[in-house]
Every structure is written in C-alpha cells, then in structure tokens.
Amino acid sequence: MLNSFTIGNVAKQSNLPVKTVRYYADLGLLSPHLSRDNNGYRLFSPAVFQRLNFIRRSQSLGLTLKEIKQILVVYDQQQIPCSVAKQLLTDKLEEIESKINELKMLKDELNGILSSWQEIKNFENVKDNICPNIANINH
C-alpha cells in the first residue's frame, strides 16, 4: 500500500493508544483502510485518520462502537449513511430522555430520604436493621 502507515504511526498521529487502534481494526471498524505487509504487519491508508475522527466524534455523541459500525458498513457499501446515523441518534436521544426521567425519580427519592433522616445514636437501634433510614423507606 503506497503512503501507508504502521499501527504505531496511526496511534501517534491520532493520539490514541496502539491497543485502541488494534481493537478498532479487530472489530472491523478500519477494514477498508487496512492491509498487511509481507511480514503480517498492519498497514493503514491515510484515509484511516478521517475514519478515526468520525469514530471519536460519534463516541462523543454517545454512540457505541457497535452502532458506529452500523454507519460505517453502509458507508463502505458506497451508500450515504446519514439516515442510519440519524435513526441511531434519535434512538440515543430517547434513551437519554428515559435516563433523565429515571434520574429525576431517584433524585426525588433521595431528597425524601434525606429530608426525613433521623440520627441513630444507639447501636441497639440498628441491630436488626443496618440503617433504618434506608431500610424503612417504602418504594
């Protein structure tokens, strides 16, 4: 491969550990830009840097490597992957909204526990109940 980069070069130029680049390659995320030399060493085309940037950005938006691979598979078939990406981001937004609601409910529960908190001064009061403030709360 002309103008190819070793895994160490790719890692250094992309500020990623070699282990991460190897992992991405093993998952098939870098496959169109990966070949092997006569000694079996991985060689990457210059386009791998664009791909690594896309992976990094997609992860920062909360996408998993499995989800990112779904986008890249479509792209590697020389099709526009934006509708797949949009659906994955829409799904991610729904997950976040659900998690926010769960966290709000947990926050309310914690505030309720703390607002009625009673200090326990005698170990006899906790012998049968490790911490009554937590154990006696009905949910």
Phi and psi in radians as a Rosetta constraint file:
Dihedral C 1 N 2 CA 2 C 2 CIRCULARHARMONIC -1.253 0.35
Dihedral N 2 CA 2 C 2 N 3 CIRCULARHARMONIC 2.519 0.35
Dihedral C 2 N 3 CA 3 C 3 CIRCULARHARMONIC 0.944 0.35
Dihedral N 3 CA 3 C 3 N 4 CIRCULARHARMONIC 0.855 0.35
Dihedral C 3 N 4 CA 4 C 4 CIRCULARHARMONIC -1.756 0.35
Dihedral N 4 CA 4 C 4 N 5 CIRCULARHARMONIC 2.799 0.35
Dihedral C 4 N 5 CA 5 C 5 CIRCULARHARMONIC -2.158 0.35
Dihedral N 5 CA 5 C 5 N 6 CIRCULARHARMONIC 2.441 0.35
Dihedral C 5 N 6 CA 6 C 6 CIRCULARHARMONIC -1.325 0.35
Dihedral N 6 CA 6 C 6 N 7 CIRCULARHARMONIC 2.913 0.35
Dihedral C 6 N 7 CA 7 C 7 CIRCULARHARMONIC -1.070 0.35
Dihedral N 7 CA 7 C 7 N 8 CIRCULARHARMONIC -0.621 0.35
Dihedral C 7 N 8 CA 8 C 8 CIRCULARHARMONIC -1.137 0.35
Dihedral N 8 CA 8 C 8 N 9 CIRCULARHARMONIC -0.722 0.35
Dihedral C 8 N 9 CA 9 C 9 CIRCULARHARMONIC -1.119 0.35
Dihedral N 9 CA 9 C 9 N 10 CIRCULARHARMONIC -0.762 0.35
Dihedral C 9 N 10 CA 10 C 10 CIRCULARHARMONIC -1.083 0.35
Dihedral N 10 CA 10 C 10 N 11 CIRCULARHARMONIC -0.800 0.35
Dihedral C 10 N 11 CA 11 C 11 CIRCULARHARMONIC -1.063 0.35
Dihedral N 11 CA 11 C 11 N 12 CIRCULARHARMONIC -0.810 0.35
Dihedral C 11 N 12 CA 12 C 12 CIRCULARHARMONIC -1.119 0.35
Dihedral N 12 CA 12 C 12 N 13 CIRCULARHARMONIC -0.823 0.35
Dihedral C 12 N 13 CA 13 C 13 CIRCULARHARMONIC -1.249 0.35
Dihedral N 13 CA 13 C 13 N 14 CIRCULARHARMONIC -0.409 0.35
Dihedral C 13 N 14 CA 14 C 14 CIRCULARHARMONIC -1.775 0.35
Dihedral N 14 CA 14 C 14 N 15 CIRCULARHARMONIC 0.054 0.35
Dihedral C 14 N 15 CA 15 C 15 CIRCULARHARMONIC 0.980 0.35
Dihedral N 15 CA 15 C 15 N 16 CIRCULARHARMONIC 0.732 0.35
Dihedral C 15 N 16 CA 16 C 16 CIRCULARHARMONIC -2.136 0.35
Dihedral N 16 CA 16 C 16 N 17 CIRCULARHARMONIC 2.624 0.35
Dihedral C 16 N 17 CA 17 C 17 CIRCULARHARMONIC -1.152 0.35
Dihedral N 17 CA 17 C 17 N 18 CIRCULARHARMONIC 2.580 0.35
Dihedral C 17 N 18 CA 18 C 18 CIRCULARHARMONIC -0.949 0.35
Dihedral N 18 CA 18 C 18 N 19 CIRCULARHARMONIC -0.701 0.35
Dihedral C 18 N 19 CA 19 C 19 CIRCULARHARMONIC -1.006 0.35
Dihedral N 19 CA 19 C 19 N 20 CIRCULARHARMONIC -0.670 0.35
Dihedral C 19 N 20 CA 20 C 20 CIRCULARHARMONIC -1.199 0.35
Dihedral N 20 CA 20 C 20 N 21 CIRCULARHARMONIC -0.782 0.35
Dihedral C 20 N 21 CA 21 C 21 CIRCULARHARMONIC -1.076 0.35
Dihedral N 21 CA 21 C 21 N 22 CIRCULARHARMONIC -0.753 0.35
Dihedral C 21 N 22 CA 22 C 22 CIRCULARHARMONIC -1.078 0.35
Dihedral N 22 CA 22 C 22 N 23 CIRCULARHARMONIC -0.742 0.35
Dihedral C 22 N 23 CA 23 C 23 CIRCULARHARMONIC -1.085 0.35
Dihedral N 23 CA 23 C 23 N 24 CIRCULARHARMONIC -0.812 0.35
Dihedral C 23 N 24 CA 24 C 24 CIRCULARHARMONIC -1.039 0.35
Dihedral N 24 CA 24 C 24 N 25 CIRCULARHARMONIC -0.735 0.35
Dihedral C 24 N 25 CA 25 C 25 CIRCULARHARMONIC -1.115 0.35
Dihedral N 25 CA 25 C 25 N 26 CIRCULARHARMONIC -0.751 0.35
Dihedral C 25 N 26 CA 26 C 26 CIRCULARHARMONIC -1.124 0.35
Dihedral N 26 CA 26 C 26 N 27 CIRCULARHARMONIC -0.534 0.35
Dihedral C 26 N 27 CA 27 C 27 CIRCULARHARMONIC -1.362 0.35
Dihedral N 27 CA 27 C 27 N 28 CIRCULARHARMONIC -0.180 0.35
Dihedral C 27 N 28 CA 28 C 28 CIRCULARHARMONIC 1.542 0.35
Dihedral N 28 CA 28 C 28 N 29 CIRCULARHARMONIC 0.190 0.35
Dihedral C 28 N 29 CA 29 C 29 CIRCULARHARMONIC -1.294 0.35
Dihedral N 29 CA 29 C 29 N 30 CIRCULARHARMONIC -0.375 0.35
Dihedral C 29 N 30 CA 30 C 30 CIRCULARHARMONIC -2.000 0.35
Dihedral N 30 CA 30 C 30 N 31 CIRCULARHARMONIC 0.139 0.35
Dihedral C 30 N 31 CA 31 C 31 CIRCULARHARMONIC -0.943 0.35
Dihedral N 31 CA 31 C 31 N 32 CIRCULARHARMONIC -0.700 0.35
Dihedral C 31 N 32 CA 32 C 32 CIRCULARHARMONIC -1.169 0.35
Dihedral N 32 CA 32 C 32 N 33 CIRCULARHARMONIC -0.294 0.35
Dihedral C 32 N 33 CA 33 C 33 CIRCULARHARMONIC -1.934 0.35
Dihedral N 33 CA 33 C 33 N 34 CIRCULARHARMONIC 0.311 0.35
Dihedral C 33 N 34 CA 34 C 34 CIRCULARHARMONIC -2.176 0.35
Dihedral N 34 CA 34 C 34 N 35 CIRCULARHARMONIC 2.339 0.35
Dihedral C 34 N 35 CA 35 C 35 CIRCULARHARMONIC -2.454 0.35
Dihedral N 35 CA 35 C 35 N 36 CIRCULARHARMONIC -3.126 0.35
Dihedral C 35 N 36 CA 36 C 36 CIRCULARHARMONIC -2.235 0.35
Dihedral N 36 CA 36 C 36 N 37 CIRCULARHARMONIC 2.513 0.35
Dihedral C 36 N 37 CA 37 C 37 CIRCULARHARMONIC -1.470 0.35
Dihedral N 37 CA 37 C 37 N 38 CIRCULARHARMONIC -3.075 0.35
Dihedral C 37 N 38 CA 38 C 38 CIRCULARHARMONIC -1.072 0.35
Dihedral N 38 CA 38 C 38 N 39 CIRCULARHARMONIC -0.437 0.35
Dihedral C 38 N 39 CA 39 C 39 CIRCULARHARMONIC -1.594 0.35
Dihedral N 39 CA 39 C 39 N 40 CIRCULARHARMONIC 0.011 0.35
Dihedral C 39 N 40 CA 40 C 40 CIRCULARHARMONIC 1.550 0.35
Dihedral N 40 CA 40 C 40 N 41 CIRCULARHARMONIC 0.056 0.35
Dihedral C 40 N 41 CA 41 C 41 CIRCULARHARMONIC -1.286 0.35
Dihedral N 41 CA 41 C 41 N 42 CIRCULARHARMONIC 2.509 0.35
Dihedral C 41 N 42 CA 42 C 42 CIRCULARHARMONIC -1.287 0.35
Dihedral N 42 CA 42 C 42 N 43 CIRCULARHARMONIC 2.361 0.35
Dihedral C 42 N 43 CA 43 C 43 CIRCULARHARMONIC -2.201 0.35
Dihedral N 43 CA 43 C 43 N 44 CIRCULARHARMONIC 2.388 0.35
Dihedral C 43 N 44 CA 44 C 44 CIRCULARHARMONIC -2.071 0.35
Dihedral N 44 CA 44 C 44 N 45 CIRCULARHARMONIC 2.526 0.35
Dihedral C 44 N 45 CA 45 C 45 CIRCULARHARMONIC -1.391 0.35
Dihedral N 45 CA 45 C 45 N 46 CIRCULARHARMONIC 2.828 0.35
Dihedral C 45 N 46 CA 46 C 46 CIRCULARHARMONIC -1.026 0.35
Dihedral N 46 CA 46 C 46 N 47 CIRCULARHARMONIC -0.470 0.35
Dihedral C 46 N 47 CA 47 C 47 CIRCULARHARMONIC -1.143 0.35
Dihedral N 47 CA 47 C 47 N 48 CIRCULARHARMONIC -0.217 0.35
Dihedral C 47 N 48 CA 48 C 48 CIRCULARHARMONIC -1.085 0.35
Dihedral N 48 CA 48 C 48 N 49 CIRCULARHARMONIC -0.495 0.35
Dihedral C 48 N 49 CA 49 C 49 CIRCULARHARMONIC -1.192 0.35
Dihedral N 49 CA 49 C 49 N 50 CIRCULARHARMONIC -0.689 0.35
Dihedral C 49 N 50 CA 50 C 50 CIRCULARHARMONIC -1.080 0.35
Dihedral N 50 CA 50 C 50 N 51 CIRCULARHARMONIC -0.727 0.35
Dihedral C 50 N 51 CA 51 C 51 CIRCULARHARMONIC -1.149 0.35
Dihedral N 51 CA 51 C 51 N 52 CIRCULARHARMONIC -0.759 0.35
Dihedral C 51 N 52 CA 52 C 52 CIRCULARHARMONIC -1.111 0.35
Dihedral N 52 CA 52 C 52 N 53 CIRCULARHARMONIC -0.674 0.35
Dihedral C 52 N 53 CA 53 C 53 CIRCULARHARMONIC -1.101 0.35
Dihedral N 53 CA 53 C 53 N 54 CIRCULARHARMONIC -0.703 0.35
Dihedral C 53 N 54 CA 54 C 54 CIRCULARHARMONIC -1.114 0.35
Dihedral N 54 CA 54 C 54 N 55 CIRCULARHARMONIC -0.754 0.35
Dihedral C 54 N 55 CA 55 C 55 CIRCULARHARMONIC -1.073 0.35
Dihedral N 55 CA 55 C 55 N 56 CIRCULARHARMONIC -0.814 0.35
Dihedral C 55 N 56 CA 56 C 56 CIRCULARHARMONIC -1.062 0.35
Dihedral N 56 CA 56 C 56 N 57 CIRCULARHARMONIC -0.805 0.35
Dihedral C 56 N 57 CA 57 C 57 CIRCULARHARMONIC -1.134 0.35
Dihedral N 57 CA 57 C 57 N 58 CIRCULARHARMONIC -0.742 0.35
Dihedral C 57 N 58 CA 58 C 58 CIRCULARHARMONIC -1.096 0.35
Dihedral N 58 CA 58 C 58 N 59 CIRCULARHARMONIC -0.692 0.35
Dihedral C 58 N 59 CA 59 C 59 CIRCULARHARMONIC -1.124 0.35
Dihedral N 59 CA 59 C 59 N 60 CIRCULARHARMONIC -0.652 0.35
Dihedral C 59 N 60 CA 60 C 60 CIRCULARHARMONIC -1.159 0.35
Dihedral N 60 CA 60 C 60 N 61 CIRCULARHARMONIC -0.361 0.35
Dihedral C 60 N 61 CA 61 C 61 CIRCULARHARMONIC -1.565 0.35
Dihedral N 61 CA 61 C 61 N 62 CIRCULARHARMONIC 0.039 0.35
Dihedral C 61 N 62 CA 62 C 62 CIRCULARHARMONIC 1.683 0.35
Dihedral N 62 CA 62 C 62 N 63 CIRCULARHARMONIC 0.053 0.35
Dihedral C 62 N 63 CA 63 C 63 CIRCULARHARMONIC -1.325 0.35
Dihedral N 63 CA 63 C 63 N 64 CIRCULARHARMONIC 2.505 0.35
Dihedral C 63 N 64 CA 64 C 64 CIRCULARHARMONIC -1.444 0.35
Dihedral N 64 CA 64 C 64 N 65 CIRCULARHARMONIC 2.898 0.35
Dihedral C 64 N 65 CA 65 C 65 CIRCULARHARMONIC -1.102 0.35
Dihedral N 65 CA 65 C 65 N 66 CIRCULARHARMONIC -0.599 0.35
Dihedral C 65 N 66 CA 66 C 66 CIRCULARHARMONIC -1.106 0.35
Dihedral N 66 CA 66 C 66 N 67 CIRCULARHARMONIC -0.740 0.35
Dihedral C 66 N 67 CA 67 C 67 CIRCULARHARMONIC -1.181 0.35
Dihedral N 67 CA 67 C 67 N 68 CIRCULARHARMONIC -0.709 0.35
Dihedral C 67 N 68 CA 68 C 68 CIRCULARHARMONIC -1.084 0.35
Dihedral N 68 CA 68 C 68 N 69 CIRCULARHARMONIC -0.693 0.35
Dihedral C 68 N 69 CA 69 C 69 CIRCULARHARMONIC -1.078 0.35
Dihedral N 69 CA 69 C 69 N 70 CIRCULARHARMONIC -0.639 0.35
Dihedral C 69 N 70 CA 70 C 70 CIRCULARHARMONIC -1.008 0.35
Dihedral N 70 CA 70 C 70 N 71 CIRCULARHARMONIC -0.720 0.35
Dihedral C 70 N 71 CA 71 C 71 CIRCULARHARMONIC -1.180 0.35
Dihedral N 71 CA 71 C 71 N 72 CIRCULARHARMONIC -0.805 0.35
Dihedral C 71 N 72 CA 72 C 72 CIRCULARHARMONIC -1.153 0.35
Dihedral N 72 CA 72 C 72 N 73 CIRCULARHARMONIC -0.587 0.35
Dihedral C 72 N 73 CA 73 C 73 CIRCULARHARMONIC -1.074 0.35
Dihedral N 73 CA 73 C 73 N 74 CIRCULARHARMONIC -0.770 0.35
Dihedral C 73 N 74 CA 74 C 74 CIRCULARHARMONIC -1.108 0.35
Dihedral N 74 CA 74 C 74 N 75 CIRCULARHARMONIC -0.793 0.35
Dihedral C 74 N 75 CA 75 C 75 CIRCULARHARMONIC -1.055 0.35
Dihedral N 75 CA 75 C 75 N 76 CIRCULARHARMONIC -0.722 0.35
Dihedral C 75 N 76 CA 76 C 76 CIRCULARHARMONIC -1.187 0.35
Dihedral N 76 CA 76 C 76 N 77 CIRCULARHARMONIC -0.304 0.35
Dihedral C 76 N 77 CA 77 C 77 CIRCULARHARMONIC -1.562 0.35
Dihedral N 77 CA 77 C 77 N 78 CIRCULARHARMONIC 0.238 0.35
Dihedral C 77 N 78 CA 78 C 78 CIRCULARHARMONIC 1.013 0.35
Dihedral N 78 CA 78 C 78 N 79 CIRCULARHARMONIC 0.724 0.35
Dihedral C 78 N 79 CA 79 C 79 CIRCULARHARMONIC -2.105 0.35
Dihedral N 79 CA 79 C 79 N 80 CIRCULARHARMONIC 2.717 0.35
Dihedral C 79 N 80 CA 80 C 80 CIRCULARHARMONIC -1.324 0.35
Dihedral N 80 CA 80 C 80 N 81 CIRCULARHARMONIC 2.111 0.35
Dihedral C 80 N 81 CA 81 C 81 CIRCULARHARMONIC -1.611 0.35
Dihedral N 81 CA 81 C 81 N 82 CIRCULARHARMONIC 0.151 0.35
Dihedral C 81 N 82 CA 82 C 82 CIRCULARHARMONIC -1.115 0.35
Dihedral N 82 CA 82 C 82 N 83 CIRCULARHARMONIC -0.593 0.35
Dihedral C 82 N 83 CA 83 C 83 CIRCULARHARMONIC -1.194 0.35
Dihedral N 83 CA 83 C 83 N 84 CIRCULARHARMONIC -0.636 0.35
Dihedral C 83 N 84 CA 84 C 84 CIRCULARHARMONIC -1.136 0.35
Dihedral N 84 CA 84 C 84 N 85 CIRCULARHARMONIC -0.791 0.35
Dihedral C 84 N 85 CA 85 C 85 CIRCULARHARMONIC -1.079 0.35
Dihedral N 85 CA 85 C 85 N 86 CIRCULARHARMONIC -0.743 0.35
Dihedral C 85 N 86 CA 86 C 86 CIRCULARHARMONIC -1.073 0.35
Dihedral N 86 CA 86 C 86 N 87 CIRCULARHARMONIC -0.764 0.35
Dihedral C 86 N 87 CA 87 C 87 CIRCULARHARMONIC -1.123 0.35
Dihedral N 87 CA 87 C 87 N 88 CIRCULARHARMONIC -0.728 0.35
Dihedral C 87 N 88 CA 88 C 88 CIRCULARHARMONIC -1.111 0.35
Dihedral N 88 CA 88 C 88 N 89 CIRCULARHARMONIC -0.701 0.35
Dihedral C 88 N 89 CA 89 C 89 CIRCULARHARMONIC -1.216 0.35
Dihedral N 89 CA 89 C 89 N 90 CIRCULARHARMONIC -0.640 0.35
Dihedral C 89 N 90 CA 90 C 90 CIRCULARHARMONIC -1.091 0.35
Dihedral N 90 CA 90 C 90 N 91 CIRCULARHARMONIC -0.792 0.35
Dihedral C 90 N 91 CA 91 C 91 CIRCULARHARMONIC -1.069 0.35
Dihedral N 91 CA 91 C 91 N 92 CIRCULARHARMONIC -0.711 0.35
Dihedral C 91 N 92 CA 92 C 92 CIRCULARHARMONIC -1.110 0.35
Dihedral N 92 CA 92 C 92 N 93 CIRCULARHARMONIC -0.712 0.35
Dihedral C 92 N 93 CA 93 C 93 CIRCULARHARMONIC -1.088 0.35
Dihedral N 93 CA 93 C 93 N 94 CIRCULARHARMONIC -0.725 0.35
Dihedral C 93 N 94 CA 94 C 94 CIRCULARHARMONIC -1.099 0.35
Dihedral N 94 CA 94 C 94 N 95 CIRCULARHARMONIC -0.704 0.35
Dihedral C 94 N 95 CA 95 C 95 CIRCULARHARMONIC -1.069 0.35
Dihedral N 95 CA 95 C 95 N 96 CIRCULARHARMONIC -0.743 0.35
Dihedral C 95 N 96 CA 96 C 96 CIRCULARHARMONIC -1.129 0.35
Dihedral N 96 CA 96 C 96 N 97 CIRCULARHARMONIC -0.775 0.35
Dihedral C 96 N 97 CA 97 C 97 CIRCULARHARMONIC -1.035 0.35
Dihedral N 97 CA 97 C 97 N 98 CIRCULARHARMONIC -0.749 0.35
Dihedral C 97 N 98 CA 98 C 98 CIRCULARHARMONIC -1.108 0.35
Dihedral N 98 CA 98 C 98 N 99 CIRCULARHARMONIC -0.763 0.35
Dihedral C 98 N 99 CA 99 C 99 CIRCULARHARMONIC -1.128 0.35
Dihedral N 99 CA 99 C 99 N 100 CIRCULARHARMONIC -0.689 0.35
Dihedral C 99 N 100 CA 100 C 100 CIRCULARHARMONIC -1.055 0.35
Dihedral N 100 CA 100 C 100 N 101 CIRCULARHARMONIC -0.768 0.35
Dihedral C 100 N 101 CA 101 C 101 CIRCULARHARMONIC -1.092 0.35
Dihedral N 101 CA 101 C 101 N 102 CIRCULARHARMONIC -0.743 0.35
Dihedral C 101 N 102 CA 102 C 102 CIRCULARHARMONIC -1.076 0.35
Dihedral N 102 CA 102 C 102 N 103 CIRCULARHARMONIC -0.743 0.35
Dihedral C 102 N 103 CA 103 C 103 CIRCULARHARMONIC -1.178 0.35
Dihedral N 103 CA 103 C 103 N 104 CIRCULARHARMONIC -0.632 0.35
Dihedral C 103 N 104 CA 104 C 104 CIRCULARHARMONIC -1.112 0.35
Dihedral N 104 CA 104 C 104 N 105 CIRCULARHARMONIC -0.731 0.35
Dihedral C 104 N 105 CA 105 C 105 CIRCULARHARMONIC -1.121 0.35
Dihedral N 105 CA 105 C 105 N 106 CIRCULARHARMONIC -0.724 0.35
Dihedral C 105 N 106 CA 106 C 106 CIRCULARHARMONIC -1.119 0.35
Dihedral N 106 CA 106 C 106 N 107 CIRCULARHARMONIC -0.722 0.35
Dihedral C 106 N 107 CA 107 C 107 CIRCULARHARMONIC -1.054 0.35
Dihedral N 107 CA 107 C 107 N 108 CIRCULARHARMONIC -0.795 0.35
Dihedral C 107 N 108 CA 108 C 108 CIRCULARHARMONIC -1.067 0.35
Dihedral N 108 CA 108 C 108 N 109 CIRCULARHARMONIC -0.731 0.35
Dihedral C 108 N 109 CA 109 C 109 CIRCULARHARMONIC -1.102 0.35
Dihedral N 109 CA 109 C 109 N 110 CIRCULARHARMONIC -0.785 0.35
Dihedral C 109 N 110 CA 110 C 110 CIRCULARHARMONIC -1.113 0.35
Dihedral N 110 CA 110 C 110 N 111 CIRCULARHARMONIC -0.732 0.35
Dihedral C 110 N 111 CA 111 C 111 CIRCULARHARMONIC -1.063 0.35
Dihedral N 111 CA 111 C 111 N 112 CIRCULARHARMONIC -0.694 0.35
Dihedral C 111 N 112 CA 112 C 112 CIRCULARHARMONIC -1.103 0.35
Dihedral N 112 CA 112 C 112 N 113 CIRCULARHARMONIC -0.780 0.35
Dihedral C 112 N 113 CA 113 C 113 CIRCULARHARMONIC -1.083 0.35
Dihedral N 113 CA 113 C 113 N 114 CIRCULARHARMONIC -0.829 0.35
Dihedral C 113 N 114 CA 114 C 114 CIRCULARHARMONIC -1.194 0.35
Dihedral N 114 CA 114 C 114 N 115 CIRCULARHARMONIC -0.560 0.35
Dihedral C 114 N 115 CA 115 C 115 CIRCULARHARMONIC -1.246 0.35
Dihedral N 115 CA 115 C 115 N 116 CIRCULARHARMONIC -0.425 0.35
Dihedral C 115 N 116 CA 116 C 116 CIRCULARHARMONIC -1.908 0.35
Dihedral N 116 CA 116 C 116 N 117 CIRCULARHARMONIC 0.335 0.35
Dihedral C 116 N 117 CA 117 C 117 CIRCULARHARMONIC -1.085 0.35
Dihedral N 117 CA 117 C 117 N 118 CIRCULARHARMONIC 2.367 0.35
Dihedral C 117 N 118 CA 118 C 118 CIRCULARHARMONIC -2.111 0.35
Dihedral N 118 CA 118 C 118 N 119 CIRCULARHARMONIC 2.277 0.35
Dihedral C 118 N 119 CA 119 C 119 CIRCULARHARMONIC -1.283 0.35
Dihedral N 119 CA 119 C 119 N 120 CIRCULARHARMONIC 2.324 0.35
Dihedral C 119 N 120 CA 120 C 120 CIRCULARHARMONIC -1.818 0.35
Dihedral N 120 CA 120 C 120 N 121 CIRCULARHARMONIC 2.139 0.35
Dihedral C 120 N 121 CA 121 C 121 CIRCULARHARMONIC -1.881 0.35
Dihedral N 121 CA 121 C 121 N 122 CIRCULARHARMONIC -0.237 0.35
Dihedral C 121 N 122 CA 122 C 122 CIRCULARHARMONIC -2.115 0.35
Dihedral N 122 CA 122 C 122 N 123 CIRCULARHARMONIC 2.216 0.35
Dihedral C 122 N 123 CA 123 C 123 CIRCULARHARMONIC -1.043 0.35
Dihedral N 123 CA 123 C 123 N 124 CIRCULARHARMONIC -0.520 0.35
Dihedral C 123 N 124 CA 124 C 124 CIRCULARHARMONIC -0.991 0.35
Dihedral N 124 CA 124 C 124 N 125 CIRCULARHARMONIC -0.501 0.35
Dihedral C 124 N 125 CA 125 C 125 CIRCULARHARMONIC -1.323 0.35
Dihedral N 125 CA 125 C 125 N 126 CIRCULARHARMONIC -0.205 0.35
Dihedral C 125 N 126 CA 126 C 126 CIRCULARHARMONIC -2.055 0.35
Dihedral N 126 CA 126 C 126 N 127 CIRCULARHARMONIC 0.058 0.35
Dihedral C 126 N 127 CA 127 C 127 CIRCULARHARMONIC -0.975 0.35
Dihedral N 127 CA 127 C 127 N 128 CIRCULARHARMONIC -0.789 0.35
Dihedral C 127 N 128 CA 128 C 128 CIRCULARHARMONIC -1.669 0.35
Dihedral N 128 CA 128 C 128 N 129 CIRCULARHARMONIC -0.052 0.35
Dihedral C 128 N 129 CA 129 C 129 CIRCULARHARMONIC -2.639 0.35
Dihedral N 129 CA 129 C 129 N 130 CIRCULARHARMONIC 1.815 0.35
Dihedral C 129 N 130 CA 130 C 130 CIRCULARHARMONIC -0.821 0.35
Dihedral N 130 CA 130 C 130 N 131 CIRCULARHARMONIC -0.903 0.35
Dihedral C 130 N 131 CA 131 C 131 CIRCULARHARMONIC -2.502 0.35
Dihedral N 131 CA 131 C 131 N 132 CIRCULARHARMONIC 1.726 0.35
Dihedral C 131 N 132 CA 132 C 132 CIRCULARHARMONIC -0.971 0.35
Dihedral N 132 CA 132 C 132 N 133 CIRCULARHARMONIC -0.528 0.35
Dihedral C 132 N 133 CA 133 C 133 CIRCULARHARMONIC -1.063 0.35
Dihedral N 133 CA 133 C 133 N 134 CIRCULARHARMONIC -0.572 0.35
Dihedral C 133 N 134 CA 134 C 134 CIRCULARHARMONIC -1.619 0.35
Dihedral N 134 CA 134 C 134 N 135 CIRCULARHARMONIC -0.802 0.35
Dihedral C 134 N 135 CA 135 C 135 CIRCULARHARMONIC -1.179 0.35
Dihedral N 135 CA 135 C 135 N 136 CIRCULARHARMONIC -0.538 0.35
Dihedral C 135 N 136 CA 136 C 136 CIRCULARHARMONIC -1.490 0.35
Dihedral N 136 CA 136 C 136 N 137 CIRCULARHARMONIC -0.035 0.35
Dihedral C 136 N 137 CA 137 C 137 CIRCULARHARMONIC -1.361 0.35
Dihedral N 137 CA 137 C 137 N 138 CIRCULARHARMONIC 2.223 0.35
Dihedral C 137 N 138 CA 138 C 138 CIRCULARHARMONIC -1.570 0.35
Dihedral N 138 CA 138 C 138 N 139 CIRCULARHARMONIC 2.355 0.35
